Amino acid sequence: MADIKFEIVQSIGCLSESSNGWTKELNMISWNDKEAKYDIRAWSADHTKMGKGVTLTKEELIQLKSFLEELL
């Protein structure tokens, strides 16, 4: 499996923390030197390991926000 290059461009916030120290975060991440996108996923304390996540464009994030507003 090829190495995936990533850079956390901006840490936006922590959504939750598990008992093992991993945190679920919303960040702006550049994957493989491409334009940064919004990203929600779990991270180890030192950000060297990550769980599966969801990457969203700004337009997708705006659409998600509208869905959430309807729910609340």
Predicted model as a PDB file, atoms N, CA, C, CB and O in Angstrom, pLDDT in the B-factor column:
MODEL        1                                                                  
ATOM      1  N   MET A   1       0.828  -1.171   0.000  1.00 57.00           N  
ATOM      2  CA  MET A   1       0.000   0.000   0.000  1.00 57.00           C  
ATOM      3  C   MET A   1       0.880   1.244   0.000  1.00 57.00           C  
ATOM      4  CB  MET A   1      -0.946  -0.007   1.201  1.00 57.00           C  
ATOM      5  O   MET A   1       1.849   1.321   0.754  1.00 57.00           O  
ATOM      6  N   ALA A   2       0.547   2.204  -0.834  1.00 72.00           N  
ATOM      7  CA  ALA A   2       1.339   3.421  -0.956  1.00 72.00           C  
ATOM      8  C   ALA A   2       1.191   4.294   0.283  1.00 72.00           C  
ATOM      9  CB  ALA A   2       0.930   4.203  -2.204  1.00 72.00           C  
ATOM     10  O   ALA A   2       0.141   4.320   0.926  1.00 72.00           O  
ATOM     11  N   ASP A   3       2.265   5.006   0.600  1.00 85.00           N  
ATOM     12  CA  ASP A   3       2.197   5.940   1.717  1.00 85.00           C  
ATOM     13  C   ASP A   3       1.297   7.105   1.354  1.00 85.00           C  
ATOM     14  CB  ASP A   3       3.599   6.441   2.104  1.00 85.00           C  
ATOM     15  O   ASP A   3       1.308   7.587   0.222  1.00 85.00           O  
ATOM     16  N   ILE A   4       0.529   7.543   2.313  1.00 88.00           N  
ATOM     17  CA  ILE A   4      -0.346   8.691   2.136  1.00 88.00           C  
ATOM     18  C   ILE A   4       0.293   9.866   2.856  1.00 88.00           C  
ATOM     19  CB  ILE A   4      -1.790   8.408   2.673  1.00 88.00           C  
ATOM     20  O   ILE A   4       0.590   9.797   4.049  1.00 88.00           O  
ATOM     21  N   LYS A   5       0.500  10.948   2.110  1.00 94.00           N  
ATOM     22  CA  LYS A   5       1.086  12.136   2.693  1.00 94.00           C  
ATOM     23  C   LYS A   5      -0.048  13.057   3.130  1.00 94.00           C  
ATOM     24  CB  LYS A   5       2.042  12.848   1.688  1.00 94.00           C  
ATOM     25  O   LYS A   5      -1.006  13.270   2.387  1.00 94.00           O  
ATOM     26  N   PHE A   6       0.066  13.601   4.339  1.00 96.00           N  
ATOM     27  CA  PHE A   6      -0.956  14.531   4.812  1.00 96.00           C  
ATOM     28  C   PHE A   6      -0.313  15.626   5.638  1.00 96.00           C  
ATOM     29  CB  PHE A   6      -2.031  13.798   5.635  1.00 96.00           C  
ATOM     30  O   PHE A   6       0.748  15.446   6.236  1.00 96.00           O  
ATOM     31  N   GLU A   7      -0.985  16.766   5.653  1.00 97.00           N  
ATOM     32  CA  GLU A   7      -0.566  17.881   6.494  1.00 97.00           C  
ATOM     33  C   GLU A   7      -1.818  18.498   7.105  1.00 97.00           C  
ATOM     34  CB  GLU A   7       0.255  18.943   5.677  1.00 97.00           C  
ATOM     35  O   GLU A   7      -2.744  18.879   6.388  1.00 97.00           O  
ATOM     36  N   ILE A   8      -1.841  18.594   8.421  1.00 97.00           N  
ATOM     37  CA  ILE A   8      -2.938  19.280   9.086  1.00 97.00           C  
ATOM     38  C   ILE A   8      -2.659  20.769   8.961  1.00 97.00           C  
ATOM     39  CB  ILE A   8      -3.086  18.836  10.594  1.00 97.00           C  
ATOM     40  O   ILE A   8      -1.788  21.312   9.641  1.00 97.00           O  
ATOM     41  N   VAL A   9      -3.411  21.421   8.080  1.00 98.00           N  
ATOM     42  CA  VAL A   9      -3.222  22.833   7.794  1.00 98.00           C  
ATOM     43  C   VAL A   9      -3.824  23.700   8.895  1.00 98.00           C  
ATOM     44  CB  VAL A   9      -3.840  23.187   6.447  1.00 98.00           C  
ATOM     45  O   VAL A   9      -3.255  24.725   9.272  1.00 98.00           O  
ATOM     46  N   GLN A  10      -4.984  23.278   9.408  1.00 98.00           N  
ATOM     47  CA  GLN A  10      -5.653  24.026  10.479  1.00 98.00           C  
ATOM     48  C   GLN A  10      -6.430  23.062  11.367  1.00 98.00           C  
ATOM     49  CB  GLN A  10      -6.601  25.110   9.893  1.00 98.00           C  
ATOM     50  O   GLN A  10      -7.235  22.268  10.881  1.00 98.00           O  
ATOM     51  N   SER A  11      -6.185  23.138  12.658  1.00 97.00           N  
ATOM     52  CA  SER A  11      -6.972  22.384  13.626  1.00 97.00           C  
ATOM     53  C   SER A  11      -8.168  23.243  13.998  1.00 97.00           C  
ATOM     54  CB  SER A  11      -6.125  21.996  14.894  1.00 97.00           C  
ATOM     55  O   SER A  11      -8.011  24.341  14.532  1.00 97.00           O  
ATOM     56  N   ILE A  12      -9.372  22.737  13.714  1.00 98.00           N  
ATOM     57  CA  ILE A  12     -10.576  23.524  13.974  1.00 98.00           C  
ATOM     58  C   ILE A  12     -11.156  23.200  15.342  1.00 98.00           C  
ATOM     59  CB  ILE A  12     -11.622  23.276  12.888  1.00 98.00           C  
ATOM     60  O   ILE A  12     -11.536  24.108  16.081  1.00 98.00           O  
ATOM     61  N   GLY A  13     -11.231  21.916  15.691  1.00 98.00           N  
ATOM     62  CA  GLY A  13     -11.747  21.587  17.005  1.00 98.00           C  
ATOM     63  C   GLY A  13     -11.832  20.104  17.261  1.00 98.00           C  
ATOM     64  O   GLY A  13     -11.835  19.290  16.338  1.00 98.00           O  
ATOM     65  N   CYS A  14     -11.901  19.768  18.541  1.00 98.00           N  
ATOM     66  CA  CYS A  14     -12.037  18.387  18.990  1.00 98.00           C  
ATOM     67  C   CYS A  14     -13.514  18.135  19.291  1.00 98.00           C  
ATOM     68  CB  CYS A  14     -11.139  18.102  20.251  1.00 98.00           C  
ATOM     69  O   CYS A  14     -14.131  18.869  20.063  1.00 98.00           O  
ATOM     70  N   LEU A  15     -14.070  17.098  18.680  1.00 97.00           N  
ATOM     71  CA  LEU A  15     -15.474  16.745  18.889  1.00 97.00           C  
ATOM     72  C   LEU A  15     -15.664  15.861  20.117  1.00 97.00           C  
ATOM     73  CB  LEU A  15     -16.025  16.042  17.660  1.00 97.00           C  
ATOM     74  O   LEU A  15     -16.660  15.980  20.831  1.00 97.00           O  
ATOM     75  N   SER A  16     -14.698  14.969  20.356  1.00 98.00           N  
ATOM     76  CA  SER A  16     -14.790  14.075  21.509  1.00 98.00           C  
ATOM     77  C   SER A  16     -13.431  13.422  21.750  1.00 98.00           C  
ATOM     78  CB  SER A  16     -15.890  12.995  21.293  1.00 98.00           C  
ATOM     79  O   SER A  16     -12.537  13.465  20.905  1.00 98.00           O  
ATOM     80  N   GLU A  17     -13.306  12.810  22.942  1.00 97.00           N  
ATOM     81  CA  GLU A  17     -12.084  12.075  23.281  1.00 97.00           C  
ATOM     82  C   GLU A  17     -12.482  10.735  23.878  1.00 97.00           C  
ATOM     83  CB  GLU A  17     -11.182  12.885  24.274  1.00 97.00           C  
ATOM     84  O   GLU A  17     -13.346  10.666  24.752  1.00 97.00           O  
ATOM     85  N   SER A  18     -11.843   9.668  23.398  1.00 96.00           N  
ATOM     86  CA  SER A  18     -12.150   8.331  23.900  1.00 96.00           C  
ATOM     87  C   SER A  18     -11.266   8.004  25.104  1.00 96.00           C  
ATOM     88  CB  SER A  18     -11.959   7.276  22.786  1.00 96.00           C  
ATOM     89  O   SER A  18     -10.309   8.721  25.398  1.00 96.00           O  
ATOM     90  N   SER A  19     -11.595   6.925  25.786  1.00 95.00           N  
ATOM     91  CA  SER A  19     -10.848   6.527  26.979  1.00 95.00           C  
ATOM     92  C   SER A  19      -9.404   6.133  26.666  1.00 95.00           C  
ATOM     93  CB  SER A  19     -11.551   5.374  27.663  1.00 95.00           C  
ATOM     94  O   SER A  19      -8.551   6.150  27.553  1.00 95.00           O  
ATOM     95  N   ASN A  20      -9.124   5.776  25.402  1.00 94.00           N  
ATOM     96  CA  ASN A  20      -7.755   5.400  25.032  1.00 94.00           C  
ATOM     97  C   ASN A  20      -6.912   6.598  24.580  1.00 94.00           C  
ATOM     98  CB  ASN A  20      -7.792   4.359  23.924  1.00 94.00           C  
ATOM     99  O   ASN A  20      -5.772   6.428  24.146  1.00 94.00           O  
ATOM    100  N   GLY A  21      -7.472   7.808  24.684  1.00 95.00           N  
ATOM    101  CA  GLY A  21      -6.715   9.007  24.365  1.00 95.00           C  
ATOM    102  C   GLY A  21      -6.861   9.503  22.939  1.00 95.00           C  
ATOM    103  O   GLY A  21      -6.356  10.574  22.602  1.00 95.00           O  
ATOM    104  N   TRP A  22      -7.550   8.735  22.091  1.00 98.00           N  
ATOM    105  CA  TRP A  22      -7.773   9.189  20.722  1.00 98.00           C  
ATOM    106  C   TRP A  22      -8.843  10.273  20.732  1.00 98.00           C  
ATOM    107  CB  TRP A  22      -8.187   8.006  19.796  1.00 98.00           C  
ATOM    108  O   TRP A  22      -9.769  10.240  21.543  1.00 98.00           O  
ATOM    109  N   THR A  23      -8.707  11.229  19.824  1.00 98.00           N  
ATOM    110  CA  THR A  23      -9.677  12.311  19.725  1.00 98.00           C  
ATOM    111  C   THR A  23     -10.309  12.323  18.342  1.00 98.00           C  
ATOM    112  CB  THR A  23      -9.015  13.665  20.025  1.00 98.00           C  
ATOM    113  O   THR A  23      -9.643  12.066  17.339  1.00 98.00           O  
ATOM    114  N   LYS A  24     -11.601  12.623  18.302  1.00 98.00           N  
ATOM    115  CA  LYS A  24     -12.299  12.815  17.035  1.00 98.00           C  
ATOM    116  C   LYS A  24     -12.270  14.309  16.765  1.00 98.00           C  
ATOM    117  CB  LYS A  24     -13.785  12.247  17.072  1.00 98.00           C  
ATOM    118  O   LYS A  24     -12.750  15.099  17.577  1.00 98.00           O  
ATOM    119  N   GLU A  25     -11.698  14.705  15.610  1.00 98.00           N  
ATOM    120  CA  GLU A  25     -11.430  16.108  15.348  1.00 98.00           C  
ATOM    121  C   GLU A  25     -11.961  16.557  13.995  1.00 98.00           C  
ATOM    122  CB  GLU A  25      -9.953  16.370  15.426  1.00 98.00           C  
ATOM    123  O   GLU A  25     -12.121  15.764  13.067  1.00 98.00           O  
ATOM    124  N   LEU A  26     -12.230  17.860  13.915  1.00 98.00           N  
ATOM    125  CA  LEU A  26     -12.496  18.524  12.649  1.00 98.00           C  
ATOM    126  C   LEU A  26     -11.273  19.360  12.326  1.00 98.00           C  
ATOM    127  CB  LEU A  26     -13.800  19.401  12.708  1.00 98.00           C  
ATOM    128  O   LEU A  26     -10.901  20.253  13.087  1.00 98.00           O  
ATOM    129  N   ASN A  27     -10.651  19.067  11.195  1.00 98.00           N  
ATOM    130  CA  ASN A  27      -9.435  19.759  10.758  1.00 98.00           C  
ATOM    131  C   ASN A  27      -9.519  20.091   9.277  1.00 98.00           C  
ATOM    132  CB  ASN A  27      -8.186  18.900  11.040  1.00 98.00           C  
ATOM    133  O   ASN A  27     -10.342  19.539   8.545  1.00 98.00           O  
ATOM    134  N   MET A  28      -8.656  21.000   8.850  1.00 98.00           N  
ATOM    135  CA  MET A  28      -8.409  21.224   7.424  1.00 98.00           C  
ATOM    136  C   MET A  28      -7.130  20.440   7.116  1.00 98.00           C  
ATOM    137  CB  MET A  28      -8.269  22.793   7.060  1.00 98.00           C  
ATOM    138  O   MET A  28      -6.084  20.685   7.716  1.00 98.00           O  
ATOM    139  N   ILE A  29      -7.226  19.495   6.173  1.00 98.00           N  
ATOM    140  CA  ILE A  29      -6.081  18.631   5.872  1.00 98.00           C  
ATOM    141  C   ILE A  29      -5.793  18.651   4.383  1.00 98.00           C  
ATOM    142  CB  ILE A  29      -6.339  17.187   6.348  1.00 98.00           C  
ATOM    143  O   ILE A  29      -6.702  18.572   3.556  1.00 98.00           O  
ATOM    144  N   SER A  30      -4.516  18.756   4.056  1.00 98.00           N  
ATOM    145  CA  SER A  30      -4.050  18.608   2.681  1.00 98.00           C  
ATOM    146  C   SER A  30      -3.574  17.166   2.523  1.00 98.00           C  
ATOM    147  CB  SER A  30      -2.901  19.643   2.337  1.00 98.00           C  
ATOM    148  O   SER A  30      -2.649  16.728   3.207  1.00 98.00           O  
ATOM    149  N   TRP A  31      -4.215  16.438   1.616  1.00 97.00           N  
ATOM    150  CA  TRP A  31      -3.848  15.047   1.346  1.00 97.00           C  
ATOM    151  C   TRP A  31      -3.007  15.001   0.076  1.00 97.00           C  
ATOM    152  CB  TRP A  31      -5.116  14.144   1.207  1.00 97.00           C  
ATOM    153  O   TRP A  31      -3.432  15.498  -0.967  1.00 97.00           O  
ATOM    154  N   ASN A  32      -1.810  14.406   0.156  1.00 96.00           N  
ATOM    155  CA  ASN A  32      -0.925  14.233  -0.998  1.00 96.00           C  
ATOM    156  C   ASN A  32      -0.687  15.545  -1.734  1.00 96.00           C  
ATOM    157  CB  ASN A  32      -1.508  13.207  -1.957  1.00 96.00           C  
ATOM    158  O   ASN A  32      -0.754  15.599  -2.962  1.00 96.00           O  
ATOM    159  N   ASP A  33      -0.408  16.608  -0.971  1.00 96.00           N  
ATOM    160  CA  ASP A  33      -0.069  17.936  -1.503  1.00 96.00           C  
ATOM    161  C   ASP A  33      -1.190  18.582  -2.310  1.00 96.00           C  
ATOM    162  CB  ASP A  33       1.154  17.833  -2.364  1.00 96.00           C  
ATOM    163  O   ASP A  33      -0.928  19.477  -3.114  1.00 96.00           O  
ATOM    164  N   LYS A  34      -2.429  18.150  -2.112  1.00 97.00           N  
ATOM    165  CA  LYS A  34      -3.559  18.760  -2.815  1.00 97.00           C  
ATOM    166  C   LYS A  34      -4.194  19.820  -1.925  1.00 97.00           C  
ATOM    167  CB  LYS A  34      -4.607  17.687  -3.223  1.00 97.00           C  
ATOM    168  O   LYS A  34      -3.809  19.988  -0.767  1.00 97.00           O  
ATOM    169  N   GLU A  35      -5.176  20.536  -2.481  1.00 97.00           N  
ATOM    170  CA  GLU A  35      -5.865  21.582  -1.740  1.00 97.00           C  
ATOM    171  C   GLU A  35      -6.482  21.011  -0.467  1.00 97.00           C  
ATOM    172  CB  GLU A  35      -6.944  22.240  -2.614  1.00 97.00           C  
ATOM    173  O   GLU A  35      -7.068  19.928  -0.478  1.00 97.00           O  
ATOM    174  N   ALA A  36      -6.345  21.750   0.623  1.00 98.00           N  
ATOM    175  CA  ALA A  36      -6.862  21.296   1.914  1.00 98.00           C  
ATOM    176  C   ALA A  36      -8.389  21.214   1.888  1.00 98.00           C  
ATOM    177  CB  ALA A  36      -6.398  22.238   3.040  1.00 98.00           C  
ATOM    178  O   ALA A  36      -9.063  22.041   1.274  1.00 98.00           O  
ATOM    179  N   LYS A  37      -8.915  20.194   2.574  1.00 98.00           N  
ATOM    180  CA  LYS A  37     -10.362  19.994   2.691  1.00 98.00           C  
ATOM    181  C   LYS A  37     -10.696  19.778   4.158  1.00 98.00           C  
ATOM    182  CB  LYS A  37     -10.847  18.784   1.822  1.00 98.00           C  
ATOM    183  O   LYS A  37      -9.824  19.480   4.975  1.00 98.00           O  
ATOM    184  N   TYR A  38     -11.972  19.934   4.473  1.00 98.00           N  
ATOM    185  CA  TYR A  38     -12.448  19.673   5.832  1.00 98.00           C  
ATOM    186  C   TYR A  38     -12.438  18.169   6.063  1.00 98.00           C  
ATOM    187  CB  TYR A  38     -13.879  20.267   6.061  1.00 98.00           C  
ATOM    188  O   TYR A  38     -12.782  17.393   5.172  1.00 98.00           O  
ATOM    189  N   ASP A  39     -12.044  17.768   7.258  1.00 98.00           N  
ATOM    190  CA  ASP A  39     -11.857  16.350   7.536  1.00 98.00           C  
ATOM    191  C   ASP A  39     -12.290  16.042   8.965  1.00 98.00           C  
ATOM    192  CB  ASP A  39     -10.387  15.936   7.312  1.00 98.00           C  
ATOM    193  O   ASP A  39     -11.886  16.722   9.909  1.00 98.00           O  
ATOM    194  N   ILE A  40     -13.117  15.008   9.112  1.00 98.00           N  
ATOM    195  CA  ILE A  40     -13.530  14.532  10.434  1.00 98.00           C  
ATOM    196  C   ILE A  40     -13.031  13.108  10.585  1.00 98.00           C  
ATOM    197  CB  ILE A  40     -15.091  14.611  10.623  1.00 98.00           C  
ATOM    198  O   ILE A  40     -13.389  12.235   9.795  1.00 98.00           O  
ATOM    199  N   ARG A  41     -12.202  12.866  11.600  1.00 98.00           N  
ATOM    200  CA  ARG A  41     -11.700  11.515  11.866  1.00 98.00           C  
ATOM    201  C   ARG A  41     -11.071  11.441  13.245  1.00 98.00           C  
ATOM    202  CB  ARG A  41     -10.680  11.094  10.799  1.00 98.00           C  
ATOM    203  O   ARG A  41     -10.836  12.463  13.890  1.00 98.00           O  
ATOM    204  N   ALA A  42     -10.802  10.222  13.691  1.00 98.00           N  
ATOM    205  CA  ALA A  42     -10.148   9.987  14.974  1.00 98.00           C  
ATOM    206  C   ALA A  42      -8.631   9.985  14.784  1.00 98.00           C  
ATOM    207  CB  ALA A  42     -10.625   8.649  15.599  1.00 98.00           C  
ATOM    208  O   ALA A  42      -8.107   9.488  13.787  1.00 98.00           O  
ATOM    209  N   TRP A  43      -7.946  10.556  15.774  1.00 98.00           N  
ATOM    210  CA  TRP A  43      -6.489  10.655  15.745  1.00 98.00           C  
ATOM    211  C   TRP A  43      -5.904  10.166  17.057  1.00 98.00           C  
ATOM    212  CB  TRP A  43      -6.045  12.099  15.468  1.00 98.00           C  
ATOM    213  O   TRP A  43      -6.503  10.337  18.119  1.00 98.00           O  
ATOM    214  N   SER A  44      -4.715   9.550  16.974  1.00 97.00           N  
ATOM    215  CA  SER A  44      -3.966   9.231  18.188  1.00 97.00           C  
ATOM    216  C   SER A  44      -3.466  10.543  18.787  1.00 97.00           C  
ATOM    217  CB  SER A  44      -2.771   8.249  17.889  1.00 97.00           C  
ATOM    218  O   SER A  44      -3.467  11.580  18.123  1.00 97.00           O  
ATOM    219  N   ALA A  45      -3.042  10.486  20.036  1.00 95.00           N  
ATOM    220  CA  ALA A  45      -2.632  11.702  20.750  1.00 95.00           C  
ATOM    221  C   ALA A  45      -1.525  12.465  20.025  1.00 95.00           C  
ATOM    222  CB  ALA A  45      -2.166  11.345  22.148  1.00 95.00           C  
ATOM    223  O   ALA A  45      -1.507  13.696  20.050  1.00 95.00           O  
ATOM    224  N   ASP A  46      -0.601  11.748  19.378  1.00 95.00           N  
ATOM    225  CA  ASP A  46       0.516  12.417  18.690  1.00 95.00           C  
ATOM    226  C   ASP A  46       0.275  12.624  17.189  1.00 95.00           C  
ATOM    227  CB  ASP A  46       1.782  11.610  18.883  1.00 95.00           C  
ATOM    228  O   ASP A  46       1.177  13.051  16.468  1.00 95.00           O  
ATOM    229  N   HIS A  47      -0.924  12.326  16.728  1.00 95.00           N  
ATOM    230  CA  HIS A  47      -1.334  12.491  15.322  1.00 95.00           C  
ATOM    231  C   HIS A  47      -0.486  11.680  14.338  1.00 95.00           C  
ATOM    232  CB  HIS A  47      -1.267  13.955  14.943  1.00 95.00           C  
ATOM    233  O   HIS A  47      -0.345  12.060  13.175  1.00 95.00           O  
ATOM    234  N   THR A  48       0.081  10.558  14.809  1.00 93.00           N  
ATOM    235  CA  THR A  48       0.825   9.683  13.899  1.00 93.00           C  
ATOM    236  C   THR A  48      -0.046   8.557  13.356  1.00 93.00           C  
ATOM    237  CB  THR A  48       2.038   9.099  14.606  1.00 93.00           C  
ATOM    238  O   THR A  48       0.296   7.940  12.347  1.00 93.00           O  
ATOM    239  N   LYS A  49      -1.172   8.286  14.021  1.00 95.00           N  
ATOM    240  CA  LYS A  49      -2.108   7.257  13.576  1.00 95.00           C  
ATOM    241  C   LYS A  49      -3.482   7.884  13.449  1.00 95.00           C  
ATOM    242  CB  LYS A  49      -2.136   6.045  14.557  1.00 95.00           C  
ATOM    243  O   LYS A  49      -3.833   8.802  14.191  1.00 95.00           O  
ATOM    244  N   MET A  50      -4.264   7.372  12.488  1.00 96.00           N  
ATOM    245  CA  MET A  50      -5.599   7.915  12.269  1.00 96.00           C  
ATOM    246  C   MET A  50      -6.586   6.802  11.991  1.00 96.00           C  
ATOM    247  CB  MET A  50      -5.595   8.916  11.118  1.00 96.00           C  
ATOM    248  O   MET A  50      -6.218   5.727  11.515  1.00 96.00           O  
ATOM    249  N   GLY A  51      -7.837   7.072  12.291  1.00 97.00           N  
ATOM    250  CA  GLY A  51      -8.917   6.152  11.974  1.00 97.00           C  
ATOM    251  C   GLY A  51      -9.553   6.538  10.647  1.00 97.00           C  
ATOM    252  O   GLY A  51      -9.147   7.506  10.004  1.00 97.00           O  
ATOM    253  N   LYS A  52     -10.552   5.769  10.252  1.00 97.00           N  
ATOM    254  CA  LYS A  52     -11.298   6.118   9.051  1.00 97.00           C  
ATOM    255  C   LYS A  52     -12.041   7.417   9.300  1.00 97.00           C  
ATOM    256  CB  LYS A  52     -12.282   4.986   8.648  1.00 97.00           C  
ATOM    257  O   LYS A  52     -12.432   7.719  10.428  1.00 97.00           O  
ATOM    258  N   GLY A  53     -12.229   8.181   8.233  1.00 97.00           N  
ATOM    259  CA  GLY A  53     -12.884   9.461   8.398  1.00 97.00           C  
ATOM    260  C   GLY A  53     -13.656   9.874   7.166  1.00 97.00           C  
ATOM    261  O   GLY A  53     -13.846   9.103   6.226  1.00 97.00           O  
ATOM    262  N   VAL A  54     -14.093  11.115   7.206  1.00 98.00           N  
ATOM    263  CA  VAL A  54     -14.849  11.706   6.113  1.00 98.00           C  
ATOM    264  C   VAL A  54     -14.169  13.014   5.733  1.00 98.00           C  
ATOM    265  CB  VAL A  54     -16.348  11.936   6.509  1.00 98.00           C  
ATOM    266  O   VAL A  54     -13.869  13.842   6.593  1.00 98.00           O  
ATOM    267  N   THR A  55     -13.930  13.194   4.440  1.00 98.00           N  
ATOM    268  CA  THR A  55     -13.340  14.426   3.922  1.00 98.00           C  
ATOM    269  C   THR A  55     -14.392  15.149   3.098  1.00 98.00           C  
ATOM    270  CB  THR A  55     -12.063  14.134   3.070  1.00 98.00           C  
ATOM    271  O   THR A  55     -15.054  14.550   2.250  1.00 98.00           O  
ATOM    272  N   LEU A  56     -14.540  16.454   3.357  1.00 98.00           N  
ATOM    273  CA  LEU A  56     -15.594  17.239   2.730  1.00 98.00           C  
ATOM    274  C   LEU A  56     -15.041  18.512   2.094  1.00 98.00           C  
ATOM    275  CB  LEU A  56     -16.666  17.590   3.752  1.00 98.00           C  
ATOM    276  O   LEU A  56     -14.138  19.148   2.638  1.00 98.00           O  
ATOM    277  N   THR A  57     -15.591  18.873   0.945  1.00 98.00           N  
ATOM    278  CA  THR A  57     -15.289  20.175   0.362  1.00 98.00           C  
ATOM    279  C   THR A  57     -16.068  21.228   1.142  1.00 98.00           C  
ATOM    280  CB  THR A  57     -15.647  20.218  -1.167  1.00 98.00           C  
ATOM    281  O   THR A  57     -16.913  20.884   1.969  1.00 98.00           O  
ATOM    282  N   LYS A  58     -15.798  22.490   0.895  1.00 97.00           N  
ATOM    283  CA  LYS A  58     -16.537  23.555   1.567  1.00 97.00           C  
ATOM    284  C   LYS A  58     -18.023  23.465   1.224  1.00 97.00           C  
ATOM    285  CB  LYS A  58     -15.975  24.939   1.173  1.00 97.00           C  
ATOM    286  O   LYS A  58     -18.873  23.651   2.095  1.00 97.00           O  
ATOM    287  N   GLU A  59     -18.337  23.182  -0.029  1.00 98.00           N  
ATOM    288  CA  GLU A  59     -19.738  23.073  -0.452  1.00 98.00           C  
ATOM    289  C   GLU A  59     -20.443  21.925   0.264  1.00 98.00           C  
ATOM    290  CB  GLU A  59     -19.823  22.874  -1.973  1.00 98.00           C  
ATOM    291  O   GLU A  59     -21.595  22.067   0.674  1.00 98.00           O  
ATOM    292  N   GLU A  60     -19.765  20.793   0.417  1.00 98.00           N  
ATOM    293  CA  GLU A  60     -20.349  19.648   1.125  1.00 98.00           C  
ATOM    294  C   GLU A  60     -20.552  19.968   2.602  1.00 98.00           C  
ATOM    295  CB  GLU A  60     -19.454  18.404   0.974  1.00 98.00           C  
ATOM    296  O   GLU A  60     -21.547  19.558   3.198  1.00 98.00           O  
ATOM    297  N   LEU A  61     -19.614  20.697   3.189  1.00 97.00           N  
ATOM    298  CA  LEU A  61     -19.745  21.078   4.591  1.00 97.00           C  
ATOM    299  C   LEU A  61     -20.936  22.019   4.788  1.00 97.00           C  
ATOM    300  CB  LEU A  61     -18.451  21.744   5.088  1.00 97.00           C  
ATOM    301  O   LEU A  61     -21.659  21.902   5.777  1.00 97.00           O  
ATOM    302  N   ILE A  62     -21.141  22.941   3.862  1.00 97.00           N  
ATOM    303  CA  ILE A  62     -22.286  23.852   3.931  1.00 97.00           C  
ATOM    304  C   ILE A  62     -23.585  23.060   3.825  1.00 97.00           C  
ATOM    305  CB  ILE A  62     -22.210  24.921   2.808  1.00 97.00           C  
ATOM    306  O   ILE A  62     -24.541  23.343   4.547  1.00 97.00           O  
ATOM    307  N   GLN A  63     -23.629  22.070   2.930  1.00 98.00           N  
ATOM    308  CA  GLN A  63     -24.821  21.239   2.793  1.00 98.00           C  
ATOM    309  C   GLN A  63     -25.072  20.427   4.063  1.00 98.00           C  
ATOM    310  CB  GLN A  63     -24.682  20.304   1.585  1.00 98.00           C  
ATOM    311  O   GLN A  63     -26.214  20.303   4.505  1.00 98.00           O  
ATOM    312  N   LEU A  64     -24.016  19.878   4.647  1.00 97.00           N  
ATOM    313  CA  LEU A  64     -24.145  19.137   5.904  1.00 97.00           C  
ATOM    314  C   LEU A  64     -24.696  20.048   6.999  1.00 97.00           C  
ATOM    315  CB  LEU A  64     -22.780  18.544   6.332  1.00 97.00           C  
ATOM    316  O   LEU A  64     -25.556  19.640   7.779  1.00 97.00           O  
ATOM    317  N   LYS A  65     -24.200  21.274   7.053  1.00 97.00           N  
ATOM    318  CA  LYS A  65     -24.686  22.241   8.043  1.00 97.00           C  
ATOM    319  C   LYS A  65     -26.190  22.459   7.888  1.00 97.00           C  
ATOM    320  CB  LYS A  65     -23.936  23.585   7.903  1.00 97.00           C  
ATOM    321  O   LYS A  65     -26.910  22.518   8.885  1.00 97.00           O  
ATOM    322  N   SER A  66     -26.665  22.579   6.669  1.00 97.00           N  
ATOM    323  CA  SER A  66     -28.102  22.787   6.468  1.00 97.00           C  
ATOM    324  C   SER A  66     -28.906  21.573   6.918  1.00 97.00           C  
ATOM    325  CB  SER A  66     -28.397  23.092   4.997  1.00 97.00           C  
ATOM    326  O   SER A  66     -29.987  21.729   7.486  1.00 97.00           O  
ATOM    327  N   PHE A  67     -28.400  20.371   6.673  1.00 97.00           N  
ATOM    328  CA  PHE A  67     -29.084  19.162   7.150  1.00 97.00           C  
ATOM    329  C   PHE A  67     -29.163  19.155   8.685  1.00 97.00           C  
ATOM    330  CB  PHE A  67     -28.350  17.889   6.642  1.00 97.00           C  
ATOM    331  O   PHE A  67     -30.206  18.848   9.262  1.00 97.00           O  
ATOM    332  N   LEU A  68     -28.054  19.494   9.324  1.00 96.00           N  
ATOM    333  CA  LEU A  68     -28.007  19.490  10.784  1.00 96.00           C  
ATOM    334  C   LEU A  68     -28.930  20.543  11.387  1.00 96.00           C  
ATOM    335  CB  LEU A  68     -26.582  19.720  11.260  1.00 96.00           C  
ATOM    336  O   LEU A  68     -29.565  20.306  12.415  1.00 96.00           O  
ATOM    337  N   GLU A  69     -29.002  21.702  10.748  1.00 97.00           N  
ATOM    338  CA  GLU A  69     -29.901  22.753  11.238  1.00 97.00           C  
ATOM    339  C   GLU A  69     -31.350  22.303  11.205  1.00 97.00           C  
ATOM    340  CB  GLU A  69     -29.737  24.026  10.412  1.00 97.00           C  
ATOM    341  O   GLU A  69     -32.127  22.657  12.092  1.00 97.00           O  
ATOM    342  N   GLU A  70     -31.730  21.524  10.190  1.00 96.00           N  
ATOM    343  CA  GLU A  70     -33.101  21.004  10.091  1.00 96.00           C  
ATOM    344  C   GLU A  70     -33.399  19.992  11.196  1.00 96.00           C  
ATOM    345  CB  GLU A  70     -33.325  20.357   8.720  1.00 96.00           C  
ATOM    346  O   GLU A  70     -34.537  19.882  11.652  1.00 96.00           O  
ATOM    347  N   LEU A  71     -32.381  19.259  11.620  1.00 95.00           N  
ATOM    348  CA  LEU A  71     -32.558  18.251  12.660  1.00 95.00           C  
ATOM    349  C   LEU A  71     -32.689  18.840  14.061  1.00 95.00           C  
ATOM    350  CB  LEU A  71     -31.406  17.295  12.631  1.00 95.00           C  
ATOM    351  O   LEU A  71     -33.350  18.268  14.927  1.00 95.00           O  
ATOM    352  N   LEU A  72     -32.054  19.987  14.271  1.00 89.00           N  
ATOM    353  CA  LEU A  72     -31.986  20.547  15.629  1.00 89.00           C  
ATOM    354  C   LEU A  72     -33.041  21.582  15.878  1.00 89.00           C  
ATOM    355  CB  LEU A  72     -30.640  21.151  15.880  1.00 89.00           C  
ATOM    356  O   LEU A  72     -33.110  22.142  16.972  1.00 89.00           O  
TER     357      LEU A  72                                                      
ENDMDL                                                                          
END                                                                             
